């Protein structure tokens, strides 16, 4: 019994030290992680607008494995200038291919009057129709939000 208590106390002590170290690492790197994420978003905004006047709108459609955080560039003529996936948890090798430039490139030049229907006017990702539909919905969402947002 004494041995079990001794091992339990040792385990509790080791766990407390590990938790403390983890908390220290998290707090000491948090500001830098936030700053790097913000730089990534600003870079994506510049890339999406491709030097054109317009606005970048964030959309958060629901995909197969959760929300897809994406940015959509919309120019003064109300056409898509680019789409960038910031974060998502879609299935690797299937839905995760939504972040691929070849898939996202097909949205460029489309306007709000386009239907954005996978397998009709948008080439869907093989085996990832839900993710394809989610990205289409994200672009539609961006047009709606963008009509209310000021120019960048």
C-alpha contacts under 8 A as a table, 3 or more apart, distances in Angstrom:
res1	aa1	res2	aa2	distance
1	X	4	X	5.18
1	X	5	X	6.40
2	X	5	X	5.24
2	X	6	X	6.11
3	X	6	X	4.98
3	X	7	X	6.11
4	X	7	X	5.15
4	X	8	X	6.02
5	X	8	X	4.97
5	X	9	X	6.12
6	X	9	X	5.23
6	X	10	X	6.19
7	X	10	X	5.02
7	X	11	X	6.06
8	X	11	X	5.09
8	X	12	X	6.13
9	X	12	X	5.03
9	X	13	X	6.07
10	X	13	X	5.09
10	X	14	X	6.09
11	X	14	X	5.11
11	X	15	X	6.01
12	X	15	X	5.09
12	X	16	X	6.13
13	X	16	X	5.12
13	X	17	X	6.32
14	X	17	X	5.20
14	X	18	X	6.20
15	X	18	X	5.07
15	X	19	X	6.03
16	X	19	X	5.08
16	X	20	X	6.08
17	X	20	X	5.05
17	X	21	X	6.18
18	X	21	X	5.14
18	X	22	X	6.12
19	X	22	X	5.05
19	X	23	X	6.08
20	X	23	X	5.08
20	X	24	X	6.13
21	X	24	X	5.07
21	X	25	X	6.17
22	X	25	X	5.15
22	X	26	X	6.13
23	X	26	X	5.09
23	X	27	X	6.17
24	X	27	X	5.31
24	X	28	X	6.01
25	X	28	X	5.22
25	X	29	X	6.12
26	X	29	X	5.43
26	X	30	X	5.75
27	X	30	X	5.27
27	X	31	X	7.79
28	X	31	X	7.35
29	X	32	X	5.42
29	X	33	X	6.20
30	X	33	X	5.16
30	X	34	X	6.24
31	X	34	X	5.18
31	X	35	X	6.13
32	X	35	X	4.99
32	X	36	X	6.09
33	X	36	X	5.17
33	X	37	X	6.13
34	X	37	X	5.12
34	X	38	X	6.19
35	X	38	X	5.11
35	X	39	X	6.27
36	X	39	X	5.02
36	X	40	X	6.21
37	X	40	X	5.03
37	X	41	X	6.29
38	X	41	X	5.08
38	X	42	X	6.19
39	X	42	X	5.10
39	X	43	X	6.07
40	X	43	X	5.14
40	X	44	X	6.11
41	X	44	X	4.98
41	X	45	X	6.17
41	X	86	X	7.54
42	X	45	X	5.06
42	X	46	X	6.40
43	X	46	X	5.22
43	X	47	X	6.22
44	X	47	X	4.98
44	X	48	X	5.95
44	X	71	X	7.88
44	X	84	X	6.82
45	X	48	X	5.12
45	X	49	X	6.27
45	X	56	X	6.24
45	X	71	X	7.44
45	X	73	X	7.40
46	X	49	X	5.46
46	X	50	X	6.24
46	X	51	X	7.06
47	X	50	X	5.16
47	X	51	X	7.79
47	X	82	X	7.79
48	X	56	X	7.54
48	X	71	X	7.96
48	X	72	X	7.04
48	X	73	X	5.38
48	X	81	X	6.03
48	X	82	X	4.50
48	X	83	X	6.22
48	X	84	X	7.04
49	X	52	X	5.40
49	X	53	X	7.10
49	X	54	X	6.88
49	X	55	X	7.39
49	X	56	X	7.24
49	X	73	X	5.44
49	X	74	X	7.40
49	X	75	X	7.39
49	X	81	X	5.64
49	X	82	X	6.56
50	X	81	X	7.03
50	X	82	X	7.88
52	X	75	X	6.72
53	X	75	X	5.92
53	X	76	X	6.37
53	X	151	X	7.74
53	X	152	X	7.15
54	X	73	X	7.10
54	X	74	X	5.63
54	X	75	X	4.05
54	X	76	X	5.22
54	X	151	X	5.49
54	X	152	X	5.75
55	X	73	X	5.77
55	X	74	X	5.46
55	X	75	X	6.41
55	X	146	X	7.36
55	X	149	X	7.78
55	X	150	X	7.29
55	X	151	X	5.05
55	X	152	X	4.75
56	X	71	X	6.38
56	X	72	X	5.49
56	X	73	X	4.36
56	X	74	X	6.26
56	X	146	X	7.84
56	X	152	X	7.23
57	X	71	X	5.58
57	X	72	X	5.25
57	X	73	X	6.38
57	X	74	X	7.68
57	X	142	X	5.54
57	X	145	X	7.03
57	X	146	X	6.05
57	X	149	X	7.94
58	X	69	X	7.27
58	X	70	X	5.78
58	X	71	X	4.51
58	X	72	X	6.38
58	X	142	X	6.52
59	X	68	X	7.88
59	X	69	X	6.16
59	X	70	X	5.36
59	X	71	X	6.14
59	X	72	X	7.42
59	X	138	X	5.30
59	X	139	X	7.29
59	X	141	X	6.19
59	X	142	X	5.67
60	X	67	X	5.86
60	X	68	X	5.37
60	X	69	X	4.80
60	X	70	X	6.32
60	X	138	X	6.31
61	X	67	X	5.56
61	X	68	X	5.55
61	X	69	X	7.22
61	X	134	X	5.57
61	X	135	X	6.88
61	X	137	X	6.31
61	X	138	X	5.07
61	X	141	X	7.85
62	X	65	X	7.90
62	X	66	X	5.59
62	X	67	X	4.26
62	X	68	X	6.12
62	X	134	X	5.94
63	X	66	X	5.23
63	X	67	X	5.47
63	X	68	X	6.07
63	X	90	X	7.13
63	X	130	X	6.23
63	X	131	X	5.04
63	X	133	X	7.93
63	X	134	X	5.16
63	X	135	X	7.80
64	X	90	X	6.25
64	X	95	X	7.73
64	X	130	X	5.76
64	X	131	X	5.82
65	X	88	X	7.98
65	X	89	X	5.63
65	X	90	X	5.17
65	X	91	X	7.27
66	X	88	X	7.18
66	X	89	X	6.32
66	X	90	X	7.36
67	X	88	X	6.44
67	X	89	X	7.64
68	X	85	X	7.18
68	X	86	X	7.75
68	X	87	X	6.08
68	X	88	X	4.67
68	X	89	X	7.43
68	X	134	X	7.72
68	X	135	X	7.70
69	X	85	X	6.13
69	X	86	X	5.42
69	X	87	X	5.13
69	X	88	X	6.29
70	X	83	X	7.13
70	X	84	X	5.60
70	X	85	X	4.31
70	X	86	X	5.26
70	X	87	X	7.09
70	X	138	X	7.33
71	X	83	X	5.73
71	X	84	X	5.21
71	X	85	X	6.44
71	X	86	X	7.19
72	X	80	X	6.99
72	X	81	X	7.55
72	X	82	X	5.90
72	X	83	X	4.56
72	X	84	X	6.58
72	X	139	X	6.51
72	X	142	X	6.34
73	X	80	X	5.60
73	X	81	X	5.01
73	X	82	X	5.14
73	X	83	X	6.34
74	X	77	X	7.88
74	X	78	X	5.67
74	X	79	X	5.36
74	X	80	X	4.61
74	X	81	X	5.58
74	X	82	X	7.59
74	X	143	X	7.65
74	X	146	X	7.56
75	X	78	X	5.28
75	X	79	X	5.49
75	X	80	X	6.47
75	X	81	X	6.28
76	X	79	X	7.43
78	X	111	X	6.00
78	X	112	X	7.16
79	X	108	X	7.37
79	X	109	X	5.25
79	X	110	X	5.40
79	X	111	X	4.51
79	X	112	X	7.31
80	X	83	X	7.66
80	X	107	X	6.46
80	X	108	X	4.91
80	X	109	X	5.10
80	X	110	X	5.51
80	X	111	X	6.33
81	X	108	X	5.18
81	X	109	X	6.29
82	X	104	X	7.43
82	X	105	X	6.99
82	X	107	X	7.00
82	X	108	X	5.45
83	X	104	X	5.92
83	X	105	X	7.52
83	X	107	X	7.27
83	X	108	X	7.69
84	X	99	X	6.97
84	X	104	X	7.35
85	X	88	X	7.38
85	X	98	X	7.73
85	X	99	X	5.47
88	X	96	X	7.52
89	X	96	X	7.32
90	X	94	X	7.53
90	X	95	X	4.93
90	X	96	X	4.95
90	X	131	X	7.41
91	X	94	X	5.51
91	X	95	X	5.09
91	X	96	X	5.56
92	X	95	X	6.49
92	X	96	X	5.04
92	X	97	X	7.43
93	X	96	X	6.00
93	X	97	X	6.24
94	X	97	X	5.68
94	X	125	X	7.21
94	X	126	X	7.07
94	X	127	X	6.16
94	X	128	X	5.68
95	X	98	X	5.73
95	X	125	X	7.17
95	X	127	X	7.67
95	X	128	X	5.06
95	X	131	X	5.45
95	X	132	X	7.55
96	X	99	X	6.23
97	X	100	X	5.24
97	X	103	X	7.65
97	X	125	X	7.32
98	X	103	X	6.14
98	X	104	X	6.99
98	X	125	X	7.23
98	X	131	X	7.12
98	X	132	X	6.97
98	X	135	X	7.63
99	X	103	X	7.29
99	X	104	X	6.92
100	X	103	X	5.54
100	X	104	X	6.44
101	X	104	X	5.07
101	X	105	X	5.72
102	X	105	X	5.30
102	X	106	X	7.14
103	X	106	X	6.06
103	X	123	X	7.65
103	X	125	X	7.64
104	X	107	X	5.88
104	X	108	X	7.69
105	X	108	X	5.60
106	X	122	X	7.06
106	X	123	X	7.92
107	X	110	X	5.66
107	X	122	X	7.84
110	X	114	X	6.35
111	X	114	X	5.60
112	X	115	X	7.78
112	X	140	X	6.96
112	X	143	X	6.29
115	X	121	X	7.06
116	X	120	X	7.93
116	X	121	X	6.11
116	X	122	X	6.11
116	X	136	X	5.40
116	X	137	X	7.61
116	X	140	X	7.65
117	X	120	X	5.47
117	X	121	X	5.71
117	X	122	X	5.83
117	X	133	X	6.99
117	X	136	X	6.92
118	X	121	X	6.40
118	X	122	X	4.67
118	X	123	X	5.86
118	X	124	X	4.97
118	X	129	X	7.12
118	X	132	X	6.27
118	X	133	X	5.98
118	X	136	X	7.49
119	X	122	X	5.69
119	X	123	X	5.29
119	X	124	X	5.42
120	X	123	X	7.08
124	X	128	X	7.22
124	X	129	X	6.03
124	X	132	X	5.42
124	X	133	X	7.87
125	X	128	X	5.20
125	X	129	X	6.26
125	X	131	X	7.83
125	X	132	X	6.07
126	X	129	X	7.09
128	X	131	X	5.38
128	X	132	X	6.21
129	X	132	X	4.93
129	X	133	X	5.99
130	X	133	X	5.11
130	X	134	X	6.09
131	X	134	X	4.89
131	X	135	X	6.28
132	X	135	X	5.33
132	X	136	X	6.35
133	X	136	X	5.04
133	X	137	X	6.11
134	X	137	X	4.95
134	X	138	X	6.08
135	X	138	X	4.85
135	X	139	X	6.36
136	X	139	X	5.22
136	X	140	X	6.37
137	X	140	X	4.98
137	X	141	X	5.99
138	X	141	X	4.91
138	X	142	X	6.11
139	X	142	X	4.99
139	X	143	X	6.41
140	X	143	X	5.21
140	X	144	X	6.51
141	X	144	X	5.16
141	X	145	X	6.15
142	X	145	X	5.06
142	X	146	X	5.55
143	X	146	X	4.89
143	X	147	X	6.16
144	X	147	X	5.47
144	X	148	X	7.23
145	X	148	X	5.48
145	X	149	X	6.41
146	X	149	X	4.84
146	X	150	X	7.71
